[in-house]
């Protein structure tokens, strides 16, 4: 659970902005957005394979760029 306690002489706006920053750092919203809709296991596997292939192609491009110069 994320919470922020108001400090002495701290404005409400500053407290809210500090709380928002804490939520972003904890990545709570990222997890909530990912689980917003149900994904079938087959779809999850496809997304993971696509990410692996993107990573592979990125490395190949970087290697080709390094040797071409």
C-alpha positions, 0 to 999 in steps of 0.5 A: 500500500502506498501512502504519503503523510503530509509534512509540516508546512507542505501544501496540498498540491505538493503532497498530491504531486509527491504521492503521484510520483510515488505511485509512478515509481512503484509501477502499480498503475502499469500492472493495473493497465496490463491486467485491465483486460483478460488475455488468453495464454496463446496471446501472451506467448505471441507477445513474448515471442514478438518481444524476443524477436524485436530484441534480436533484430535490434542487436543484429541492426546494431552489430551491422551498423558497428561493422559498416562504419 
